[in-house]
Amino acid sequence: MRRVRLKEIGTFYSGLSGKSKSDFSEGNALLVTYRNIFNNPVLNPAIKDTVVVGKDEKQNEVLWGDILITGSSETPADAGMSSVVLFVPKEKIYLNSFCFGFRLNDMNEVLPSYIGHLLRSTSIRTAISKTAFGVTRFNVNRMRFADIEIPLPPLNIQKEIVSILDSFTSLIDKMKQEVEMRKKQMEYYIDSFYGGDFDGMMRLADIPENSVVQISDLGSIIRGKRFVRDDIRTEGQPCIHYGDMYTYYGTKAATAKTFLERDFPKKMRYAHKGDVVIVGAGENDYDIGVGLVWMGEEPAAVHDSCYILKHHQIPMYISYYLRSNIYHQQLKKYVSSGKISSFSAEGLGKVYIPIQPEDKQRQIASNLDTFETYISKLEKMIELRQKQYEYYREKLLTFE
């Protein structure tokens, strides 16, 4: 078993360059997002985002066997996350400008899957985090990244390691597919409870005691206040960062992931118990605008890329509506898209929502809670399997 530097076994390439905001709406080529790489050790082939790329442009395409790497993050520990491409693209795919790619010189010597498992291992992740520099945002130094030394056993040993680890990830993937199926069922019922589609929603107003109103009619929409990751502490005043709305929180939360100093947030704006927090910025226009009900006894300071909706409805009824296609299809009209998508409080306020009697709202929320509870149990089982995988990954990839 020998040790090599990454630059000795492959070459690096950059993500997209020279793109403007308008290039990211109604593009002619597929785009790998930062989040797809960050969240998936194996790249998710169901790519929805697009970018405009001219036929004469010199941009780097993503190919089978490439390892894609996030180039920046808000913390060194999250920098340089990797995802291996294990499908053959049927059309041209390009890489987010905040990321870069690594292409192996000889796949008869090095298995892409082996590198994929290795770059997510604890020892290599520690080495990767040391290549990041910055203050409020940390960027990976690609030259330092290329100098990272890795263990490279013979090909037959690589194959054995990959086979064992893939048996774990295969089981995890099957469980994730079950979760996705249940989520699709839940999406169907969410839409059906709110009218099925926009026209169906509007017809709900014909039923006695029902109405269809704009979100601005529900109460007040308040934008949060700015804070950065460096302001975050492990205890103190609960706070909700917009990025965690995508990666950590679900439809409700009674406790916060992060906190601010007690004397810091005097100027902050807060979500109180029963308020709905809505994320107003993100990488794309199809899941931006999701929300959560703050259920904590203590108010939570809210990031300025989010809005606080104060209202007099059943909170979970609103939260689930914010996951519906009916809502998102309306909201898209008010989203300004680019490298970062966003919408204003005014745009959010123009979106229509069906208002049903309180007992009906409770029933709908209860039915959807049942789905969410079952999905949550499946996700906890996945977490346990993931820990098993990580245990064996560390055992197999620690060559001592």
C-alpha positions as CSV (number, residue, x, y, z in Angstrom):
1,M,0.0,0.0,0.0
2,R,1.4,3.4,-1.0
3,R,0.6,6.9,-0.2
4,V,0.1,9.5,-3.0
5,R,-1.0,13.1,-3.3
6,L,-4.2,13.8,-5.1
7,K,-2.4,15.8,-7.7
8,E,-0.4,12.7,-8.6
9,I,-3.5,10.7,-9.6
10,G,-5.8,13.2,-11.2
11,T,-6.4,16.8,-12.5
12,F,-8.6,19.5,-11.2
13,Y,-11.0,21.7,-13.2
14,S,-13.1,24.7,-12.4
15,G,-16.8,25.2,-12.3
16,L,-18.7,27.7,-14.5
17,S,-17.1,31.1,-15.2
18,G,-18.3,34.3,-16.8
19,K,-22.0,33.8,-16.0
20,S,-24.5,36.5,-15.1
21,K,-27.8,36.3,-13.2
22,S,-29.9,36.0,-16.3
23,D,-28.0,32.8,-17.4
24,F,-29.5,30.8,-14.6
25,S,-33.1,31.1,-15.7
26,E,-34.5,28.8,-18.4
27,G,-31.1,27.5,-19.3
28,N,-30.2,25.0,-22.1
29,A,-27.9,22.8,-20.0
30,L,-28.1,21.0,-16.6
31,L,-26.3,22.5,-13.6
32,V,-25.0,20.7,-10.6
33,T,-25.8,22.7,-7.5
34,Y,-23.7,23.2,-4.4
35,R,-26.3,21.5,-2.3
36,N,-26.4,18.4,-4.5
37,I,-22.7,17.9,-3.9
38,F,-22.8,18.8,-0.2
39,N,-25.7,16.5,0.7
40,N,-24.8,13.5,-1.5
41,P,-21.6,11.4,-1.3
42,V,-22.8,10.0,-4.6
43,L,-24.2,12.8,-6.9
44,N,-28.0,12.7,-7.3
45,P,-28.6,12.3,-11.0
46,A,-32.1,13.9,-10.8
47,I,-30.8,17.4,-11.7
48,K,-33.4,20.1,-12.2
49,D,-31.3,23.3,-12.3
50,T,-30.2,24.7,-15.6
51,V,-27.8,27.3,-17.0
52,V,-27.4,29.0,-20.4
53,V,-24.2,27.7,-22.1
54,G,-23.4,28.8,-25.7
55,K,-22.1,26.2,-28.1
56,D,-18.8,28.0,-28.5
57,E,-18.2,28.5,-24.8
58,K,-15.2,26.8,-23.2
59,Q,-16.7,25.4,-20.0
60,N,-15.8,22.2,-18.2
61,E,-18.3,19.4,-18.5
62,V,-19.0,16.9,-15.7
63,L,-18.3,13.3,-16.7
64,W,-18.7,9.8,-15.2
65,G,-16.1,9.1,-12.6
66,D,-15.5,12.8,-11.7
67,I,-15.4,13.8,-8.0
68,L,-17.1,17.1,-7.5
69,I,-16.0,19.3,-4.5
70,T,-17.6,22.4,-2.9
71,G,-15.2,25.3,-3.0
72,S,-16.5,27.3,0.0
73,S,-18.5,27.1,3.2
74,E,-19.4,29.1,6.2
75,T,-17.2,27.0,8.4
76,P,-13.9,25.2,7.7
77,A,-15.4,21.9,8.9
78,D,-18.0,22.0,6.1
79,A,-15.6,23.1,3.3
80,G,-14.5,20.8,0.5
81,M,-17.4,18.3,0.7
82,S,-17.2,15.8,-2.1
83,S,-19.6,13.9,-4.3
84,V,-18.7,11.2,-6.9
85,V,-20.4,11.0,-10.3
86,L,-21.5,7.4,-10.8
87,F,-23.8,7.8,-13.8
88,V,-23.1,8.5,-17.4
89,P,-24.6,11.9,-18.3
90,K,-27.2,11.7,-21.1
91,E,-26.7,15.4,-21.8
92,K,-24.2,18.1,-21.0
93,I,-23.9,18.9,-17.3
94,Y,-21.9,21.8,-15.8
95,L,-20.7,22.6,-12.4
96,N,-21.7,25.4,-10.0
97,S,-19.1,28.2,-10.0
98,F,-18.6,27.8,-6.3
99,C,-17.3,24.2,-6.8
100,F,-14.5,22.4,-8.6
101,G,-14.0,19.0,-10.1
102,F,-11.3,16.3,-9.8
103,R,-10.8,13.8,-12.7
104,L,-8.8,10.7,-12.2
105,N,-5.9,10.0,-14.7
106,D,-6.3,6.2,-14.8
107,M,-9.4,4.4,-13.5
108,N,-7.7,1.1,-14.0
109,E,-5.4,2.2,-11.1
110,V,-7.9,4.2,-8.9
111,L,-11.6,3.5,-8.5
112,P,-13.8,6.7,-8.4
113,S,-15.9,5.0,-5.7
114,Y,-12.8,4.4,-3.5
115,I,-11.9,8.1,-3.7
116,G,-15.5,9.0,-3.0
117,H,-15.6,7.0,0.2
118,L,-12.1,8.2,1.2
119,L,-12.8,11.9,0.8
120,R,-15.7,11.6,3.2
121,S,-13.7,9.8,5.9
122,T,-12.8,11.5,9.1
123,S,-9.0,11.7,8.6
124,I,-9.2,13.1,5.1
125,R,-12.1,15.5,6.1
126,T,-9.7,16.8,8.8
127,A,-7.0,17.4,6.2
128,I,-9.5,19.1,3.8
129,S,-10.7,21.5,6.5
130,K,-7.1,22.7,7.0
131,T,-7.1,23.8,3.3
132,A,-9.9,26.3,3.9
133,F,-9.2,30.0,4.7
134,G,-11.4,33.0,5.3
135,V,-13.3,35.1,7.9
136,T,-17.0,35.0,7.4
137,R,-16.8,32.5,4.5
138,F,-14.1,29.9,4.1
139,N,-12.7,29.1,0.6
140,V,-10.7,25.9,-0.2
141,N,-7.2,26.5,-1.4
142,R,-7.1,24.2,-4.4
143,M,-3.3,23.9,-4.4
144,R,-3.3,22.8,-0.7
145,F,-6.2,20.4,-1.5
146,A,-4.2,18.9,-4.4
147,D,-1.3,18.3,-2.0
148,I,-3.5,16.1,0.4
149,E,-1.9,12.7,0.8
150,I,-4.1,9.7,0.7
151,P,-3.6,5.9,1.1
152,L,-3.8,4.0,-2.2
153,P,-3.9,0.2,-1.8
154,P,-3.8,-2.1,-4.9
155,L,-6.8,-2.1,-7.1
156,N,-8.1,-5.5,-5.8
157,I,-8.1,-4.1,-2.2
158,Q,-9.9,-1.0,-3.4
159,K,-12.5,-3.2,-4.9
160,E,-13.0,-5.2,-1.7
161,I,-13.3,-2.0,0.4
162,V,-15.8,-0.5,-2.1
163,S,-17.8,-3.7,-2.1
164,I,-18.2,-3.7,1.7
165,L,-19.0,-0.1,2.0
166,D,-21.3,-0.1,-1.0
167,S,-23.3,-2.8,0.7
168,F,-24.1,-0.4,3.5
169,T,-24.8,2.6,1.2
170,S,-27.0,0.4,-1.0
171,L,-29.2,-0.5,2.0
172,I,-29.3,3.2,3.0
173,D,-30.2,4.1,-0.5
174,K,-33.2,1.7,-0.5
175,M,-34.4,3.2,2.8
176,K,-34.0,6.7,1.3
177,Q,-36.1,5.6,-1.6
178,E,-38.8,4.5,0.8
179,V,-38.6,7.9,2.4
180,E,-38.9,9.6,-1.0
181,M,-41.9,7.5,-1.9
182,R,-43.6,8.4,1.4
183,K,-42.7,12.1,0.8
184,K,-44.3,12.0,-2.6
185,Q,-47.5,10.5,-1.1
186,M,-47.4,13.3,1.5
187,E,-47.0,15.9,-1.3
188,Y,-50.0,14.5,-3.1
189,Y,-52.1,14.8,0.1
190,I,-50.8,18.2,0.9
191,D,-52.0,19.5,-2.5
192,S,-55.3,17.6,-2.3
193,F,-56.1,19.1,1.2
194,Y,-55.6,22.6,-0.2
195,G,-57.6,22.2,-3.4
196,G,-55.4,20.1,-5.7
197,D,-54.3,22.9,-7.9
198,F,-54.8,26.7,-8.1
199,D,-58.2,26.5,-9.7
200,G,-59.3,23.9,-7.2
201,M,-58.1,26.0,-4.4
202,M,-60.0,29.0,-5.6
203,R,-63.2,26.9,-5.8
204,L,-62.8,26.1,-2.1
205,A,-64.1,29.6,-1.5
206,D,-67.5,28.5,-2.8
207,I,-67.9,26.3,0.3
208,P,-69.6,28.0,3.2
209,E,-67.2,29.2,5.9
210,N,-64.2,28.9,3.5
211,S,-62.3,31.8,1.9
212,V,-59.3,32.3,-0.2
213,V,-57.1,35.3,0.9
214,Q,-53.6,36.6,0.2
215,I,-50.9,35.8,2.8
216,S,-50.6,39.5,3.6
217,D,-54.2,39.3,4.8
218,L,-53.3,36.7,7.5
219,G,-51.4,39.2,9.6
220,S,-48.0,40.9,9.4
221,I,-44.9,39.8,7.4
222,I,-41.7,40.9,9.1
223,R,-38.2,40.5,7.7
224,G,-35.5,39.2,10.1
225,K,-32.3,40.9,11.0
226,R,-28.7,40.2,9.9
227,F,-26.3,38.0,11.8
228,V,-23.4,35.9,10.5
229,R,-22.0,32.5,11.4
230,D,-19.3,34.1,13.6
231,D,-22.1,35.5,15.8
232,I,-23.4,32.0,16.5
233,R,-22.8,30.4,19.9
234,T,-23.6,27.0,21.4
235,E,-26.0,28.5,24.0
236,G,-27.7,31.8,24.7
237,Q,-30.6,33.4,22.7
238,P,-32.2,30.9,20.2
239,C,-31.7,31.9,16.6
240,I,-32.8,30.6,13.2
241,H,-30.3,30.9,10.3
242,Y,-31.7,30.8,6.8
243,G,-29.3,28.0,5.7
244,D,-30.5,25.8,8.5
245,M,-34.1,26.1,7.1
246,Y,-33.0,23.8,4.3
247,T,-30.5,21.5,6.0
248,Y,-31.8,21.1,9.6
249,Y,-35.3,22.2,10.3
250,G,-38.6,20.6,9.1
251,T,-42.1,22.0,9.4
252,K,-41.8,22.9,13.0
253,A,-39.3,23.4,15.8
254,A,-39.4,23.8,19.6
255,T,-35.7,24.2,20.0
256,A,-33.1,26.0,18.0
257,K,-29.9,24.5,16.4
258,T,-28.0,27.7,17.1
259,F,-27.8,30.6,19.5
260,L,-26.6,34.2,19.8
261,E,-25.0,36.0,22.8
262,R,-27.7,37.3,25.2
263,D,-26.5,40.9,24.8
264,F,-26.2,40.7,21.0
265,P,-29.7,40.4,19.8
266,K,-31.2,43.6,21.2
267,K,-31.7,44.8,17.6
268,M,-33.0,41.5,16.3
269,R,-36.5,40.5,15.2
270,Y,-38.1,37.5,16.8
271,A,-40.4,34.6,16.1
272,H,-42.7,33.9,19.0
273,K,-44.5,30.7,19.7
274,G,-47.0,30.0,16.9
275,D,-45.3,32.3,14.4
276,V,-44.3,30.9,11.0
277,V,-40.7,31.5,9.8
278,I,-40.4,31.5,6.0
279,V,-37.0,31.3,4.2
280,G,-36.7,34.1,1.6
281,A,-33.4,33.2,-0.1
282,G,-31.9,30.0,-1.6
283,E,-30.1,28.4,-4.5
284,N,-33.2,27.8,-6.6
285,D,-36.8,28.9,-7.1
286,Y,-38.5,25.6,-6.5
287,D,-38.0,25.0,-2.8
288,I,-37.4,28.5,-1.7
289,G,-40.2,29.8,0.6
290,V,-40.6,26.8,2.8
291,G,-41.5,27.5,6.4
292,L,-41.6,26.2,10.0
293,V,-43.7,26.9,13.0
294,W,-41.7,28.2,15.9
295,M,-43.0,26.2,18.9
296,G,-40.4,27.3,21.5
297,E,-41.4,29.0,24.7
298,E,-38.5,31.4,24.2
299,P,-38.5,33.7,21.2
300,A,-36.0,33.0,18.4
301,A,-34.0,35.6,16.6
302,V,-34.6,35.3,12.8
303,H,-32.0,35.8,10.0
304,D,-32.6,38.6,7.5
305,S,-33.0,36.1,4.7
306,C,-36.2,34.9,6.4
307,Y,-39.6,36.4,7.1
308,I,-41.7,36.1,10.2
309,L,-45.5,35.6,9.6
310,K,-47.6,36.6,12.5
311,H,-51.2,35.3,12.1
312,H,-54.3,33.9,13.8
313,Q,-54.7,30.6,12.1
314,I,-53.7,27.0,13.1
315,P,-49.9,27.3,12.7
316,M,-49.3,23.8,11.2
317,Y,-52.0,24.4,8.6
318,I,-50.0,27.3,7.3
319,S,-46.7,25.4,7.6
320,Y,-47.9,22.5,5.5
321,Y,-49.4,24.8,2.9
322,L,-45.9,26.3,2.5
323,R,-44.8,22.8,1.2
324,S,-47.6,22.6,-1.4
325,N,-47.1,22.9,-5.2
326,I,-50.0,25.3,-5.2
327,Y,-48.1,27.7,-3.1
328,H,-44.7,27.3,-4.8
329,Q,-46.2,27.8,-8.3
330,Q,-47.6,31.1,-7.2
331,L,-44.5,32.2,-5.3
332,K,-42.2,31.6,-8.4
333,K,-43.8,34.6,-10.1
334,Y,-42.2,36.8,-7.4
335,V,-38.8,35.2,-7.1
336,S,-35.8,36.9,-8.6
337,S,-33.5,34.2,-9.8
338,G,-29.7,34.0,-10.2
339,K,-26.8,32.5,-8.3
340,I,-29.0,33.3,-5.3
341,S,-32.8,33.4,-5.6
342,S,-34.9,35.6,-3.4
343,F,-38.3,37.2,-3.0
344,S,-39.6,40.2,-1.1
345,A,-42.2,40.4,1.7
346,E,-44.5,42.2,-0.8
347,G,-44.2,39.2,-3.3
348,L,-44.8,36.7,-0.5
349,G,-47.9,38.6,0.6
350,K,-49.5,38.4,-2.9
351,V,-49.6,34.6,-2.8
352,Y,-53.1,33.1,-2.2
353,I,-53.9,30.6,0.6
354,P,-57.3,28.8,1.3
355,I,-58.6,29.5,4.8
356,Q,-60.9,26.8,6.1
357,P,-62.7,26.5,9.5
358,E,-60.4,26.0,12.5
359,D,-61.6,22.4,13.1
360,K,-60.9,21.5,9.4
361,Q,-57.4,23.1,9.7
362,R,-56.7,21.0,12.8
363,Q,-57.8,17.8,11.0
364,I,-55.7,18.6,8.0
365,A,-52.6,19.3,10.2
366,S,-53.2,16.1,12.2
367,N,-53.4,13.9,9.1
368,L,-50.2,15.4,7.7
369,D,-48.5,15.1,11.1
370,T,-49.2,11.3,10.8
371,F,-47.3,11.1,7.5
372,E,-44.5,13.3,8.9
373,T,-44.1,11.1,12.0
374,Y,-43.8,7.9,10.0
375,I,-41.2,9.6,7.6
376,S,-39.3,10.8,10.7
377,K,-39.1,7.2,12.0
378,L,-37.7,6.0,8.7
379,E,-35.1,8.8,8.7
380,K,-34.0,7.9,12.2
381,M,-33.4,4.3,11.0
382,I,-31.4,5.7,8.2
383,E,-29.3,7.6,10.7
384,L,-28.5,4.4,12.6
385,R,-27.5,2.7,9.4
386,Q,-25.4,5.7,8.4
387,K,-23.5,5.4,11.7
388,Q,-22.8,1.8,11.0
389,Y,-21.4,2.7,7.6
390,E,-19.2,5.4,9.0
391,Y,-17.9,3.0,11.7
392,Y,-16.8,0.4,9.0
393,R,-15.6,3.1,6.7
394,E,-13.1,4.4,9.3
395,K,-12.0,0.8,10.1
396,L,-11.4,-0.1,6.5
397,L,-9.8,3.2,5.4
398,T,-7.4,3.5,8.4
399,F,-4.4,1.7,7.1
400,E,-2.3,1.4,10.3
